[in-house]
Amino acid sequence: MMEKNAKIYVAGHRGMVGSAICRELKRQGYTCVVTRTHAQLDLCRQDAVEAFFAEEKPAYVFLAAAKVGGI
């Protein structure tokens, strides 16, 4: 069980899955949900990701980010 005040990073929070994860975390009372847009954090750039994790130090990570090509 995660602590309610633990820092949780949700990658892909704007998508269908990531937004549902964020809503559910907030509904369950988690108070420190961290998100970043692609413009704020390019997950394809290792240096940017390492810097983000060094600064934010999330205790938990949900990876819901994906490249969507459409139907």
mmCIF file of the N, C-alpha and C atoms, coordinates in Angstrom:
data_MODEL
# 
_entry.id   MODEL 
# 
loop_
_atom_site.group_PDB 
_atom_site.id 
_atom_site.type_symbol 
_atom_site.label_atom_id 
_atom_site.label_alt_id 
_atom_site.label_comp_id 
_atom_site.label_asym_id 
_atom_site.label_entity_id 
_atom_site.label_seq_id 
_atom_site.pdbx_PDB_ins_code 
_atom_site.Cartn_x 
_atom_site.Cartn_y 
_atom_site.Cartn_z 
_atom_site.occupancy 
_atom_site.B_iso_or_equiv 
_atom_site.pdbx_formal_charge 
_atom_site.auth_seq_id 
_atom_site.auth_comp_id 
_atom_site.auth_asym_id 
_atom_site.auth_atom_id 
_atom_site.pdbx_PDB_model_num 
ATOM 1   N N  . MET A 1 1  ? 0.840   -1.185 0.000   1.00 0.00 ? 1  MET A N  1 
ATOM 2   C CA . MET A 1 1  ? 0.000   0.000  0.000   1.00 0.00 ? 1  MET A CA 1 
ATOM 3   C C  . MET A 1 1  ? 0.885   1.248  0.000   1.00 0.00 ? 1  MET A C  1 
ATOM 4   N N  . MET A 1 2  ? 0.562   2.182  -0.861  1.00 0.00 ? 2  MET A N  1 
ATOM 5   C CA . MET A 1 2  ? 1.325   3.422  -0.937  1.00 0.00 ? 2  MET A CA 1 
ATOM 6   C C  . MET A 1 2  ? 0.850   4.389  0.147   1.00 0.00 ? 2  MET A C  1 
ATOM 7   N N  . GLU A 1 3  ? 1.785   5.171  0.661   1.00 0.00 ? 3  GLU A N  1 
ATOM 8   C CA . GLU A 1 3  ? 1.446   6.193  1.639   1.00 0.00 ? 3  GLU A CA 1 
ATOM 9   C C  . GLU A 1 3  ? 0.688   7.318  0.930   1.00 0.00 ? 3  GLU A C  1 
ATOM 10  N N  . LYS A 1 4  ? -0.297  7.890  1.570   1.00 0.00 ? 4  LYS A N  1 
ATOM 11  C CA . LYS A 1 4  ? -1.139  8.925  0.946   1.00 0.00 ? 4  LYS A CA 1 
ATOM 12  C C  . LYS A 1 4  ? -0.359  10.190 0.605   1.00 0.00 ? 4  LYS A C  1 
ATOM 13  N N  . ASN A 1 5  ? 0.749   10.440 1.305   1.00 0.00 ? 5  ASN A N  1 
ATOM 14  C CA . ASN A 1 5  ? 1.539   11.644 1.026   1.00 0.00 ? 5  ASN A CA 1 
ATOM 15  C C  . ASN A 1 5  ? 2.801   11.342 0.221   1.00 0.00 ? 5  ASN A C  1 
ATOM 16  N N  . ALA A 1 6  ? 2.926   10.121 -0.299  1.00 0.00 ? 6  ALA A N  1 
ATOM 17  C CA . ALA A 1 6  ? 4.095   9.762  -1.111  1.00 0.00 ? 6  ALA A CA 1 
ATOM 18  C C  . ALA A 1 6  ? 4.053   10.511 -2.441  1.00 0.00 ? 6  ALA A C  1 
ATOM 19  N N  . LYS A 1 7  ? 5.228   10.876 -2.935  1.00 0.00 ? 7  LYS A N  1 
ATOM 20  C CA . LYS A 1 7  ? 5.308   11.551 -4.227  1.00 0.00 ? 7  LYS A CA 1 
ATOM 21  C C  . LYS A 1 7  ? 5.147   10.504 -5.328  1.00 0.00 ? 7  LYS A C  1 
ATOM 22  N N  . ILE A 1 8  ? 4.147   10.703 -6.186  1.00 0.00 ? 8  ILE A N  1 
ATOM 23  C CA . ILE A 1 8  ? 3.812   9.754  -7.247  1.00 0.00 ? 8  ILE A CA 1 
ATOM 24  C C  . ILE A 1 8  ? 3.896   10.476 -8.582  1.00 0.00 ? 8  ILE A C  1 
ATOM 25  N N  . TYR A 1 9  ? 4.700   9.951  -9.496  1.00 0.00 ? 9  TYR A N  1 
ATOM 26  C CA . TYR A 1 9  ? 4.819   10.525 -10.838 1.00 0.00 ? 9  TYR A CA 1 
ATOM 27  C C  . TYR A 1 9  ? 3.987   9.702  -11.809 1.00 0.00 ? 9  TYR A C  1 
ATOM 28  N N  . VAL A 1 10 ? 3.109   10.373 -12.548 1.00 0.00 ? 10 VAL A N  1 
ATOM 29  C CA . VAL A 1 10 ? 2.305   9.714  -13.576 1.00 0.00 ? 10 VAL A CA 1 
ATOM 30  C C  . VAL A 1 10 ? 2.761   10.241 -14.930 1.00 0.00 ? 10 VAL A C  1 
ATOM 31  N N  . ALA A 1 11 ? 3.476   9.409  -15.677 1.00 0.00 ? 11 ALA A N  1 
ATOM 32  C CA . ALA A 1 11 ? 3.907   9.761  -17.031 1.00 0.00 ? 11 ALA A CA 1 
ATOM 33  C C  . ALA A 1 11 ? 2.750   9.458  -17.975 1.00 0.00 ? 11 ALA A C  1 
ATOM 34  N N  . GLY A 1 12 ? 2.398   10.413 -18.811 1.00 0.00 ? 12 GLY A N  1 
ATOM 35  C CA . GLY A 1 12 ? 1.290   10.218 -19.738 1.00 0.00 ? 12 GLY A CA 1 
ATOM 36  C C  . GLY A 1 12 ? -0.047  10.599 -19.142 1.00 0.00 ? 12 GLY A C  1 
ATOM 37  N N  . HIS A 1 13 ? -0.047  11.588 -18.272 1.00 0.00 ? 13 HIS A N  1 
ATOM 38  C CA . HIS A 1 13 ? -1.267  11.972 -17.556 1.00 0.00 ? 13 HIS A CA 1 
ATOM 39  C C  . HIS A 1 13 ? -2.347  12.580 -18.443 1.00 0.00 ? 13 HIS A C  1 
ATOM 40  N N  . ARG A 1 14 ? -2.003  12.954 -19.666 1.00 0.00 ? 14 ARG A N  1 
ATOM 41  C CA . ARG A 1 14 ? -2.996  13.551 -20.565 1.00 0.00 ? 14 ARG A CA 1 
ATOM 42  C C  . ARG A 1 14 ? -3.751  12.505 -21.383 1.00 0.00 ? 14 ARG A C  1 
ATOM 43  N N  . GLY A 1 15 ? -3.240  11.303 -21.423 1.00 0.00 ? 15 GLY A N  1 
ATOM 44  C CA . GLY A 1 15 ? -3.890  10.243 -22.193 1.00 0.00 ? 15 GLY A CA 1 
ATOM 45  C C  . GLY A 1 15 ? -5.037  9.601  -21.437 1.00 0.00 ? 15 GLY A C  1 
ATOM 46  N N  . MET A 1 16 ? -5.701  8.656  -22.107 1.00 0.00 ? 16 MET A N  1 
ATOM 47  C CA . MET A 1 16 ? -6.862  7.998  -21.513 1.00 0.00 ? 16 MET A CA 1 
ATOM 48  C C  . MET A 1 16 ? -6.491  7.231  -20.245 1.00 0.00 ? 16 MET A C  1 
ATOM 49  N N  . VAL A 1 17 ? -5.443  6.438  -20.304 1.00 0.00 ? 17 VAL A N  1 
ATOM 50  C CA . VAL A 1 17 ? -5.044  5.628  -19.148 1.00 0.00 ? 17 VAL A CA 1 
ATOM 51  C C  . VAL A 1 17 ? -4.442  6.503  -18.053 1.00 0.00 ? 17 VAL A C  1 
ATOM 52  N N  . GLY A 1 18 ? -3.515  7.373  -18.429 1.00 0.00 ? 18 GLY A N  1 
ATOM 53  C CA . GLY A 1 18 ? -2.856  8.223  -17.439 1.00 0.00 ? 18 GLY A CA 1 
ATOM 54  C C  . GLY A 1 18 ? -3.812  9.157  -16.720 1.00 0.00 ? 18 GLY A C  1 
ATOM 55  N N  . SER A 1 19 ? -4.765  9.719  -17.450 1.00 0.00 ? 19 SER A N  1 
ATOM 56  C CA . SER A 1 19 ? -5.729  10.616 -16.801 1.00 0.00 ? 19 SER A CA 1 
ATOM 57  C C  . SER A 1 19 ? -6.630  9.844  -15.843 1.00 0.00 ? 19 SER A C  1 
ATOM 58  N N  . ALA A 1 20 ? -6.964  8.598  -16.196 1.00 0.00 ? 20 ALA A N  1 
ATOM 59  C CA . ALA A 1 20 ? -7.765  7.767  -15.289 1.00 0.00 ? 20 ALA A CA 1 
ATOM 60  C C  . ALA A 1 20 ? -6.973  7.431  -14.024 1.00 0.00 ? 20 ALA A C  1 
ATOM 61  N N  . ILE A 1 21 ? -5.686  7.162  -14.174 1.00 0.00 ? 21 ILE A N  1 
ATOM 62  C CA . ILE A 1 21 ? -4.833  6.894  -13.009 1.00 0.00 ? 21 ILE A CA 1 
ATOM 63  C C  . ILE A 1 21 ? -4.798  8.121  -12.095 1.00 0.00 ? 21 ILE A C  1 
ATOM 64  N N  . CYS A 1 22 ? -4.599  9.295  -12.671 1.00 0.00 ? 22 CYS A N  1 
ATOM 65  C CA . CYS A 1 22 ? -4.560  10.530 -11.872 1.00 0.00 ? 22 CYS A CA 1 
ATOM 66  C C  . CYS A 1 22 ? -5.873  10.757 -11.139 1.00 0.00 ? 22 CYS A C  1 
ATOM 67  N N  . ARG A 1 23 ? -6.979  10.585 -11.833 1.00 0.00 ? 23 ARG A N  1 
ATOM 68  C CA . ARG A 1 23 ? -8.287  10.779 -11.190 1.00 0.00 ? 23 ARG A CA 1 
ATOM 69  C C  . ARG A 1 23 ? -8.471  9.815  -10.021 1.00 0.00 ? 23 ARG A C  1 
ATOM 70  N N  . GLU A 1 24 ? -8.096  8.552  -10.233 1.00 0.00 ? 24 GLU A N  1 
ATOM 71  C CA . GLU A 1 24 ? -8.276  7.554  -9.181  1.00 0.00 ? 24 GLU A CA 1 
ATOM 72  C C  . GLU A 1 24 ? -7.357  7.822  -7.992  1.00 0.00 ? 24 GLU A C  1 
ATOM 73  N N  . LEU A 1 25 ? -6.121  8.219  -8.255  1.00 0.00 ? 25 LEU A N  1 
ATOM 74  C CA . LEU A 1 25 ? -5.209  8.547  -7.157  1.00 0.00 ? 25 LEU A CA 1 
ATOM 75  C C  . LEU A 1 25 ? -5.770  9.692  -6.320  1.00 0.00 ? 25 LEU A C  1 
ATOM 76  N N  . LYS A 1 26 ? -6.240  10.731 -7.001  1.00 0.00 ? 26 LYS A N  1 
ATOM 77  C CA . LYS A 1 26 ? -6.805  11.878 -6.280  1.00 0.00 ? 26 LYS A CA 1 
ATOM 78  C C  . LYS A 1 26 ? -8.076  11.479 -5.534  1.00 0.00 ? 26 LYS A C  1 
ATOM 79  N N  . ARG A 1 27 ? -8.911  10.635 -6.150  1.00 0.00 ? 27 ARG A N  1 
ATOM 80  C CA . ARG A 1 27 ? -10.140 10.182 -5.504  1.00 0.00 ? 27 ARG A CA 1 
ATOM 81  C C  . ARG A 1 27 ? -9.835  9.408  -4.226  1.00 0.00 ? 27 ARG A C  1 
ATOM 82  N N  . GLN A 1 28 ? -8.737  8.649  -4.261  1.00 0.00 ? 28 GLN A N  1 
ATOM 83  C CA . GLN A 1 28 ? -8.359  7.853  -3.099  1.00 0.00 ? 28 GLN A CA 1 
ATOM 84  C C  . GLN A 1 28 ? -7.578  8.652  -2.053  1.00 0.00 ? 28 GLN A C  1 
ATOM 85  N N  . GLY A 1 29 ? -7.339  9.935  -2.331  1.00 0.00 ? 29 GLY A N  1 
ATOM 86  C CA . GLY A 1 29 ? -6.733  10.796 -1.320  1.00 0.00 ? 29 GLY A CA 1 
ATOM 87  C C  . GLY A 1 29 ? -5.229  10.955 -1.395  1.00 0.00 ? 29 GLY A C  1 
ATOM 88  N N  . TYR A 1 30 ? -4.615  10.552 -2.513  1.00 0.00 ? 30 TYR A N  1 
ATOM 89  C CA . TYR A 1 30 ? -3.175  10.769 -2.662  1.00 0.00 ? 30 TYR A CA 1 
ATOM 90  C C  . TYR A 1 30 ? -2.951  12.246 -2.960  1.00 0.00 ? 30 TYR A C  1 
ATOM 91  N N  . THR A 1 31 ? -2.054  12.867 -2.222  1.00 0.00 ? 31 THR A N  1 
ATOM 92  C CA . THR A 1 31 ? -1.938  14.326 -2.240  1.00 0.00 ? 31 THR A CA 1 
ATOM 93  C C  . THR A 1 31 ? -0.747  14.866 -3.014  1.00 0.00 ? 31 THR A C  1 
ATOM 94  N N  . CYS A 1 32 ? 0.158   14.011 -3.440  1.00 0.00 ? 32 CYS A N  1 
ATOM 95  C CA . CYS A 1 32 ? 1.374   14.500 -4.100  1.00 0.00 ? 32 CYS A CA 1 
ATOM 96  C C  . CYS A 1 32 ? 1.576   13.785 -5.432  1.00 0.00 ? 32 CYS A C  1 
ATOM 97  N N  . VAL A 1 33 ? 0.650   14.032 -6.361  1.00 0.00 ? 33 VAL A N  1 
ATOM 98  C CA . VAL A 1 33 ? 0.733   13.442 -7.693  1.00 0.00 ? 33 VAL A CA 1 
ATOM 99  C C  . VAL A 1 33 ? 1.451   14.436 -8.594  1.00 0.00 ? 33 VAL A C  1 
ATOM 100 N N  . VAL A 1 34 ? 2.558   14.000 -9.181  1.00 0.00 ? 34 VAL A N  1 
ATOM 101 C CA . VAL A 1 34 ? 3.397   14.852 -10.026 1.00 0.00 ? 34 VAL A CA 1 
ATOM 102 C C  . VAL A 1 34 ? 3.168   14.468 -11.481 1.00 0.00 ? 34 VAL A C  1 
ATOM 103 N N  . THR A 1 35 ? 3.003   15.470 -12.339 1.00 0.00 ? 35 THR A N  1 
ATOM 104 C CA . THR A 1 35 ? 2.853   15.231 -13.774 1.00 0.00 ? 35 THR A CA 1 
ATOM 105 C C  . THR A 1 35 ? 3.740   16.202 -14.537 1.00 0.00 ? 35 THR A C  1 
ATOM 106 N N  . ARG A 1 36 ? 4.082   15.835 -15.748 1.00 0.00 ? 36 ARG A N  1 
ATOM 107 C CA . ARG A 1 36 ? 4.823   16.714 -16.654 1.00 0.00 ? 36 ARG A CA 1 
ATOM 108 C C  . ARG A 1 36 ? 4.303   16.487 -18.071 1.00 0.00 ? 36 ARG A C  1 
ATOM 109 N N  . THR A 1 37 ? 4.147   17.567 -18.821 1.00 0.00 ? 37 THR A N  1 
ATOM 110 C CA . THR A 1 37 ? 3.792   17.435 -20.227 1.00 0.00 ? 37 THR A CA 1 
ATOM 111 C C  . THR A 1 37 ? 5.035   17.028 -21.015 1.00 0.00 ? 37 THR A C  1 
ATOM 112 N N  . HIS A 1 38 ? 4.828   16.637 -22.265 1.00 0.00 ? 38 HIS A N  1 
ATOM 113 C CA . HIS A 1 38 ? 5.964   16.275 -23.115 1.00 0.00 ? 38 HIS A CA 1 
ATOM 114 C C  . HIS A 1 38 ? 6.900   17.472 -23.292 1.00 0.00 ? 38 HIS A C  1 
ATOM 115 N N  . ALA A 1 39 ? 6.324   18.669 -23.376 1.00 0.00 ? 39 ALA A N  1 
ATOM 116 C CA . ALA A 1 39 ? 7.151   19.876 -23.520 1.00 0.00 ? 39 ALA A CA 1 
ATOM 117 C C  . ALA A 1 39 ? 8.007   20.113 -22.276 1.00 0.00 ? 39 ALA A C  1 
ATOM 118 N N  . GLN A 1 40 ? 7.494   19.738 -21.113 1.00 0.00 ? 40 GLN A N  1 
ATOM 119 C CA . GLN A 1 40 ? 8.234   19.921 -19.863 1.00 0.00 ? 40 GLN A CA 1 
ATOM 120 C C  . GLN A 1 40 ? 9.266   18.827 -19.630 1.00 0.00 ? 40 GLN A C  1 
ATOM 121 N N  . LEU A 1 41 ? 8.982   17.618 -20.096 1.00 0.00 ? 41 LEU A N  1 
ATOM 122 C CA . LEU A 1 41 ? 9.890   16.489 -19.891 1.00 0.00 ? 41 LEU A CA 1 
ATOM 123 C C  . LEU A 1 41 ? 9.769   15.535 -21.065 1.00 0.00 ? 41 LEU A C  1 
ATOM 124 N N  . ASP A 1 42 ? 10.791  15.499 -21.901 1.00 0.00 ? 42 ASP A N  1 
ATOM 125 C CA . ASP A 1 42 ? 10.836  14.581 -23.042 1.00 0.00 ? 42 ASP A CA 1 
ATOM 126 C C  . ASP A 1 42 ? 11.387  13.249 -22.547 1.00 0.00 ? 42 ASP A C  1 
ATOM 127 N N  . LEU A 1 43 ? 10.525  12.252 -22.435 1.00 0.00 ? 43 LEU A N  1 
ATOM 128 C CA . LEU A 1 43 ? 10.934  10.950 -21.904 1.00 0.00 ? 43 LEU A CA 1 
ATOM 129 C C  . LEU A 1 43 ? 11.897  10.206 -22.828 1.00 0.00 ? 43 LEU A C  1 
ATOM 130 N N  . CYS A 1 44 ? 12.092  10.702 -24.042 1.00 0.00 ? 44 CYS A N  1 
ATOM 131 C CA . CYS A 1 44 ? 13.060  10.096 -24.971 1.00 0.00 ? 44 CYS A CA 1 
ATOM 132 C C  . CYS A 1 44 ? 14.477  10.614 -24.721 1.00 0.00 ? 44 CYS A C  1 
ATOM 133 N N  . ARG A 1 45 ? 14.613  11.630 -23.886 1.00 0.00 ? 45 ARG A N  1 
ATOM 134 C CA . ARG A 1 45 ? 15.928  12.199 -23.570 1.00 0.00 ? 45 ARG A CA 1 
ATOM 135 C C  . ARG A 1 45 ? 16.373  11.713 -22.197 1.00 0.00 ? 45 ARG A C  1 
ATOM 136 N N  . GLN A 1 46 ? 17.311  10.793 -22.187 1.00 0.00 ? 46 GLN A N  1 
ATOM 137 C CA . GLN A 1 46 ? 17.770  10.191 -20.936 1.00 0.00 ? 46 GLN A CA 1 
ATOM 138 C C  . GLN A 1 46 ? 18.284  11.230 -19.955 1.00 0.00 ? 46 GLN A C  1 
ATOM 139 N N  . ASP A 1 47 ? 19.023  12.223 -20.443 1.00 0.00 ? 47 ASP A N  1 
ATOM 140 C CA . ASP A 1 47 ? 19.564  13.240 -19.539 1.00 0.00 ? 47 ASP A CA 1 
ATOM 141 C C  . ASP A 1 47 ? 18.446  14.024 -18.850 1.00 0.00 ? 47 ASP A C  1 
ATOM 142 N N  . ALA A 1 48 ? 17.392  14.326 -19.583 1.00 0.00 ? 48 ALA A N  1 
ATOM 143 C CA . ALA A 1 48 ? 16.259  15.052 -19.007 1.00 0.00 ? 48 ALA A CA 1 
ATOM 144 C C  . ALA A 1 48 ? 15.533  14.199 -17.969 1.00 0.00 ? 48 ALA A C  1 
ATOM 145 N N  . VAL A 1 49 ? 15.373  12.919 -18.268 1.00 0.00 ? 49 VAL A N  1 
ATOM 146 C CA . VAL A 1 49 ? 14.698  12.007 -17.339 1.00 0.00 ? 49 VAL A CA 1 
ATOM 147 C C  . VAL A 1 49 ? 15.519  11.844 -16.063 1.00 0.00 ? 49 VAL A C  1 
ATOM 148 N N  . GLU A 1 50 ? 16.828  11.669 -16.212 1.00 0.00 ? 50 GLU A N  1 
ATOM 149 C CA . GLU A 1 50 ? 17.694  11.531 -15.035 1.00 0.00 ? 50 GLU A CA 1 
ATOM 150 C C  . GLU A 1 50 ? 17.650  12.786 -14.169 1.00 0.00 ? 50 GLU A C  1 
ATOM 151 N N  . ALA A 1 51 ? 17.655  13.958 -14.806 1.00 0.00 ? 51 ALA A N  1 
ATOM 152 C CA . ALA A 1 51 ? 17.589  15.217 -14.058 1.00 0.00 ? 51 ALA A CA 1 
ATOM 153 C C  . ALA A 1 51 ? 16.248  15.340 -13.329 1.00 0.00 ? 51 ALA A C  1 
ATOM 154 N N  . PHE A 1 52 ? 15.169  14.957 -13.997 1.00 0.00 ? 52 PHE A N  1 
ATOM 155 C CA . PHE A 1 52 ? 13.843  15.001 -13.370 1.00 0.00 ? 52 PHE A CA 1 
ATOM 156 C C  . PHE A 1 52 ? 13.796  14.109 -12.134 1.00 0.00 ? 52 PHE A C  1 
ATOM 157 N N  . PHE A 1 53 ? 14.272  12.864 -12.260 1.00 0.00 ? 53 PHE A N  1 
ATOM 158 C CA . PHE A 1 53 ? 14.233  11.940 -11.130 1.00 0.00 ? 53 PHE A CA 1 
ATOM 159 C C  . PHE A 1 53 ? 15.165  12.381 -10.000 1.00 0.00 ? 53 PHE A C  1 
ATOM 160 N N  . ALA A 1 54 ? 16.300  12.969 -10.343 1.00 0.00 ? 54 ALA A N  1 
ATOM 161 C CA . ALA A 1 54 ? 17.218  13.458 -9.312  1.00 0.00 ? 54 ALA A CA 1 
ATOM 162 C C  . ALA A 1 54 ? 16.591  14.614 -8.531  1.00 0.00 ? 54 ALA A C  1 
ATOM 163 N N  . GLU A 1 55 ? 15.838  15.455 -9.226  1.00 0.00 ? 55 GLU A N  1 
ATOM 164 C CA . GLU A 1 55 ? 15.221  16.617 -8.573  1.00 0.00 ? 55 GLU A CA 1 
ATOM 165 C C  . GLU A 1 55 ? 13.941  16.245 -7.824  1.00 0.00 ? 55 GLU A C  1 
ATOM 166 N N  . GLU A 1 56 ? 13.059  15.508 -8.460  1.00 0.00 ? 56 GLU A N  1 
ATOM 167 C CA . GLU A 1 56 ? 11.737  15.223 -7.882  1.00 0.00 ? 56 GLU A CA 1 
ATOM 168 C C  . GLU A 1 56 ? 11.728  14.044 -6.911  1.00 0.00 ? 56 GLU A C  1 
ATOM 169 N N  . LYS A 1 57 ? 12.562  13.047 -7.165  1.00 0.00 ? 57 LYS A N  1 
ATOM 170 C CA . LYS A 1 57 ? 12.656  11.856 -6.304  1.00 0.00 ? 57 LYS A CA 1 
ATOM 171 C C  . LYS A 1 57 ? 11.293  11.220 -5.995  1.00 0.00 ? 57 LYS A C  1 
ATOM 172 N N  . PRO A 1 58 ? 10.545  10.834 -7.037  1.00 0.00 ? 58 PRO A N  1 
ATOM 173 C CA . PRO A 1 58 ? 9.254   10.198 -6.770  1.00 0.00 ? 58 PRO A CA 1 
ATOM 174 C C  . PRO A 1 58 ? 9.440   8.831  -6.119  1.00 0.00 ? 58 PRO A C  1 
ATOM 175 N N  . ALA A 1 59 ? 8.537   8.492  -5.215  1.00 0.00 ? 59 ALA A N  1 
ATOM 176 C CA . ALA A 1 59 ? 8.577   7.184  -4.551  1.00 0.00 ? 59 ALA A CA 1 
ATOM 177 C C  . ALA A 1 59 ? 7.950   6.109  -5.434  1.00 0.00 ? 59 ALA A C  1 
ATOM 178 N N  . TYR A 1 60 ? 6.984   6.521  -6.271  1.00 0.00 ? 60 TYR A N  1 
ATOM 179 C CA . TYR A 1 60 ? 6.273   5.592  -7.150  1.00 0.00 ? 60 TYR A CA 1 
ATOM 180 C C  . TYR A 1 60 ? 6.128   6.225  -8.523  1.00 0.00 ? 60 TYR A C  1 
ATOM 181 N N  . VAL A 1 61 ? 6.098   5.377  -9.560  1.00 0.00 ? 61 VAL A N  1 
ATOM 182 C CA . VAL A 1 61 ? 5.955   5.853  -10.930 1.00 0.00 ? 61 VAL A CA 1 
ATOM 183 C C  . VAL A 1 61 ? 4.922   4.992  -11.649 1.00 0.00 ? 61 VAL A C  1 
ATOM 184 N N  . PHE A 1 62 ? 3.998   5.656  -12.325 1.00 0.00 ? 62 PHE A N  1 
ATOM 185 C CA . PHE A 1 62 ? 3.068   4.981  -13.222 1.00 0.00 ? 62 PHE A CA 1 
ATOM 186 C C  . PHE A 1 62 ? 3.437   5.420  -14.633 1.00 0.00 ? 62 PHE A C  1 
ATOM 187 N N  . LEU A 1 63 ? 3.793   4.470  -15.486 1.00 0.00 ? 63 LEU A N  1 
ATOM 188 C CA . LEU A 1 63 ? 4.200   4.782  -16.855 1.00 0.00 ? 63 LEU A CA 1 
ATOM 189 C C  . LEU A 1 63 ? 3.046   4.470  -17.796 1.00 0.00 ? 63 LEU A C  1 
ATOM 190 N N  . ALA A 1 64 ? 2.308   5.516  -18.158 1.00 0.00 ? 64 ALA A N  1 
ATOM 191 C CA . ALA A 1 64 ? 1.181   5.370  -19.066 1.00 0.00 ? 64 ALA A CA 1 
ATOM 192 C C  . ALA A 1 64 ? 1.420   6.158  -20.351 1.00 0.00 ? 64 ALA A C  1 
ATOM 193 N N  . ALA A 1 65 ? 2.633   6.646  -20.532 1.00 0.00 ? 65 ALA A N  1 
ATOM 194 C CA . ALA A 1 65 ? 2.965   7.437  -21.718 1.00 0.00 ? 65 ALA A CA 1 
ATOM 195 C C  . ALA A 1 65 ? 3.127   6.515  -22.919 1.00 0.00 ? 65 ALA A C  1 
ATOM 196 N N  . ALA A 1 66 ? 2.636   6.988  -24.064 1.00 0.00 ? 66 ALA A N  1 
ATOM 197 C CA . ALA A 1 66 ? 2.741   6.207  -25.291 1.00 0.00 ? 66 ALA A CA 1 
ATOM 198 C C  . ALA A 1 66 ? 2.643   7.135  -26.488 1.00 0.00 ? 66 ALA A C  1 
ATOM 199 N N  . LYS A 1 67 ? 3.171   6.681  -27.595 1.00 0.00 ? 67 LYS A N  1 
ATOM 200 C CA . LYS A 1 67 ? 3.013   7.423  -28.840 1.00 0.00 ? 67 LYS A CA 1 
ATOM 201 C C  . LYS A 1 67 ? 1.779   6.862  -29.532 1.00 0.00 ? 67 LYS A C  1 
ATOM 202 N N  . VAL A 1 68 ? 0.831   7.746  -29.816 1.00 0.00 ? 68 VAL A N  1 
ATOM 203 C CA . VAL A 1 68 ? -0.423  7.321  -30.427 1.00 0.00 ? 68 VAL A CA 1 
ATOM 204 C C  . VAL A 1 68 ? -0.458  7.834  -31.852 1.00 0.00 ? 68 VAL A C  1 
ATOM 205 N N  . GLY A 1 69 ? -0.738  6.940  -32.782 1.00 0.00 ? 69 GLY A N  1 
ATOM 206 C CA . GLY A 1 69 ? -0.767  7.309  -34.190 1.00 0.00 ? 69 GLY A CA 1 
ATOM 207 C C  . GLY A 1 69 ? -2.149  7.600  -34.726 1.00 0.00 ? 69 GLY A C  1 
ATOM 208 N N  . GLY A 1 70 ? -3.160  7.357  -33.941 1.00 0.00 ? 70 GLY A N  1 
ATOM 209 C CA . GLY A 1 70 ? -4.527  7.587  -34.400 1.00 0.00 ? 70 GLY A CA 1 
ATOM 210 C C  . GLY A 1 70 ? -5.098  6.360  -35.090 1.00 0.00 ? 70 GLY A C  1 
ATOM 211 N N  . ILE A 1 71 ? -6.350  6.465  -35.429 1.00 0.00 ? 71 ILE A N  1 
ATOM 212 C CA . ILE A 1 71 ? -7.041  5.328  -36.071 1.00 0.00 ? 71 ILE A CA 1 
ATOM 213 C C  . ILE A 1 71 ? -7.210  5.609  -37.539 1.00 0.00 ? 71 ILE A C  1 
# 
